[in-house]
Amino acid sequence: MSSLLCVKADASHQARLKHFHKQNRLSQPLQTEAVWLAELDGRIIGVARLVPVDHPETMEFNQAWWLRGLFIRPEHRQQGFGHHLINALQTETNGALYAFALPHLDAFYHRLDFQPITADELPESLQSRLTNYQQSKPALQAYRYHR
């Protein structure tokens, strides 16, 4: 039986995480990002990247976060691994969690209790990011998760 582990990446994961990003043609995480990873039988199959919204110089988990990226290897999609990964980081963060997604991912975010919001309901620092992203992806929707 397969064993899934979803954890916040630490120094012991860095080499494997760097290889995973390179192998999947993903940009490397920034210093200001917290990265969670999904490991299946000891192999990284997915990552979620969070950016602190209000205080980027800190990594306090009681502040608001922006889910900057979520990636699950294609052969592992549609099997619930993304849900497990998001659930793991939801339990570790206490503040609001924001995400931007295209319409085909609406049901995914709804099942995780994210609610669609308007751009003016976003923190100021995310409003301009959403506006910039919508120039190339006009259908991009903002979501918020809060306990």
C-alpha positions as CSV (number, residue, x, y, z in Angstrom):
1,M,0.0,0.0,0.0
2,S,1.2,3.5,-0.9
3,S,2.1,6.0,1.8
4,L,1.4,9.7,1.3
5,L,3.1,12.3,3.5
6,C,2.4,16.0,3.2
7,V,4.8,18.2,5.1
8,K,6.4,21.7,5.2
9,A,9.7,21.5,3.4
10,D,12.8,22.1,5.5
11,A,16.6,22.1,4.9
12,S,16.6,18.3,4.6
13,H,14.3,18.5,1.5
14,Q,16.1,21.2,-0.4
15,A,18.2,19.2,-2.8
16,R,15.3,16.9,-3.7
17,L,13.0,19.9,-3.9
18,K,15.3,21.7,-6.3
19,H,15.6,18.6,-8.5
20,F,11.8,18.3,-8.5
21,H,11.3,21.9,-9.6
22,K,13.9,21.5,-12.3
23,Q,12.6,18.2,-13.5
24,N,9.0,19.6,-13.8
25,R,10.1,22.9,-15.3
26,L,8.9,24.9,-12.4
27,S,10.5,28.1,-11.2
28,Q,12.5,27.6,-8.0
29,P,10.8,28.8,-4.8
30,L,11.7,32.3,-3.6
31,Q,13.3,32.8,-0.1
32,T,10.0,34.4,1.0
33,E,7.9,31.3,0.2
34,A,7.0,28.5,2.4
35,V,6.9,25.2,0.5
36,W,4.8,22.2,1.4
37,L,5.4,18.9,-0.4
38,A,3.6,15.7,-1.0
39,E,5.7,12.6,-0.9
40,L,4.4,9.2,-2.1
41,D,6.5,6.3,-0.9
42,G,9.4,8.8,-0.3
43,R,9.2,10.4,-3.8
44,I,8.0,14.0,-4.2
45,I,4.9,14.1,-6.3
46,G,3.7,17.6,-5.6
47,V,4.3,21.0,-4.1
48,A,2.4,23.9,-2.8
49,R,4.0,27.3,-2.5
50,L,2.8,30.0,0.0
51,V,3.8,33.6,0.2
52,P,3.0,35.7,3.3
53,V,0.6,38.5,2.3
54,D,1.1,41.3,4.8
55,H,4.5,40.7,6.3
56,P,6.8,39.1,3.6
57,E,9.8,39.3,5.9
58,T,8.2,36.9,8.4
59,M,7.1,33.3,8.2
60,E,4.5,33.5,10.9
61,F,1.7,31.1,10.2
62,N,-1.0,33.2,11.9
63,Q,-1.0,35.7,9.1
64,A,-2.6,35.7,5.7
65,W,-1.0,33.7,2.9
66,W,-1.3,33.6,-0.9
67,L,-1.2,30.1,-2.5
68,R,1.2,31.1,-5.2
69,G,1.4,27.7,-6.8
70,L,0.1,24.2,-6.6
71,F,1.6,21.4,-8.7
72,I,1.0,17.7,-8.7
73,R,2.8,15.5,-11.2
74,P,0.5,14.7,-14.1
75,E,0.4,11.0,-13.5
76,H,-0.8,11.6,-9.9
77,R,-3.6,14.1,-10.7
78,Q,-7.2,13.3,-10.0
79,Q,-6.3,11.0,-7.2
80,G,-6.9,13.4,-4.2
81,F,-3.2,14.2,-3.6
82,G,-3.8,18.0,-4.2
83,H,-6.6,17.9,-1.6
84,H,-4.3,16.2,0.9
85,L,-1.6,18.7,0.3
86,I,-3.9,21.7,0.6
87,N,-5.5,20.2,3.7
88,A,-2.1,19.8,5.3
89,L,-1.1,23.5,4.8
90,Q,-4.6,24.6,5.9
91,T,-4.0,23.0,9.3
92,E,-0.6,24.7,9.7
93,T,-1.7,28.2,8.8
94,N,-4.1,30.2,11.0
95,G,-4.8,33.2,8.8
96,A,-6.7,33.6,5.6
97,L,-5.5,31.7,2.6
98,Y,-5.9,33.3,-0.9
99,A,-5.6,31.6,-4.3
100,F,-6.0,32.6,-7.9
101,A,-7.4,29.9,-10.3
102,L,-8.9,29.4,-13.7
103,P,-12.6,28.4,-14.0
104,H,-11.8,24.7,-14.6
105,L,-10.4,24.5,-11.1
106,D,-13.5,26.0,-9.4
107,A,-14.9,22.7,-8.2
108,F,-11.5,21.7,-6.7
109,Y,-11.3,24.9,-4.6
110,H,-15.0,24.7,-3.6
111,R,-14.5,21.2,-2.2
112,L,-11.7,22.6,-0.1
113,D,-14.0,25.4,1.3
114,F,-12.5,28.2,-0.7
115,Q,-15.0,30.9,-1.6
116,P,-14.8,33.0,-4.8
117,I,-14.2,36.7,-4.0
118,T,-13.9,39.9,-5.9
119,A,-10.6,41.7,-6.5
120,D,-11.6,44.4,-4.0
121,E,-12.0,41.8,-1.3
122,L,-8.3,40.9,-1.6
123,P,-5.6,42.4,0.5
124,E,-4.1,45.4,-1.4
125,S,-0.9,43.6,-2.1
126,L,-2.8,40.9,-4.0
127,Q,-5.1,43.1,-5.9
128,S,-2.4,44.3,-8.2
129,R,-1.0,40.8,-8.7
130,L,-4.5,39.6,-9.7
131,T,-4.9,42.5,-12.1
132,N,-1.5,41.8,-13.7
133,Y,-2.2,38.1,-14.1
134,Q,-5.7,38.8,-15.5
135,Q,-4.1,40.7,-18.4
136,S,-2.9,37.4,-19.9
137,K,-5.6,35.2,-18.2
138,P,-8.8,37.3,-18.0
139,A,-10.9,34.4,-16.5
140,L,-8.7,34.1,-13.4
141,Q,-10.8,34.1,-10.2
142,A,-9.7,35.0,-6.7
143,Y,-10.6,32.7,-3.8
144,R,-10.4,32.9,-0.1
145,Y,-10.3,30.2,2.6
146,H,-10.7,31.3,6.2
147,R,-11.8,29.2,9.2
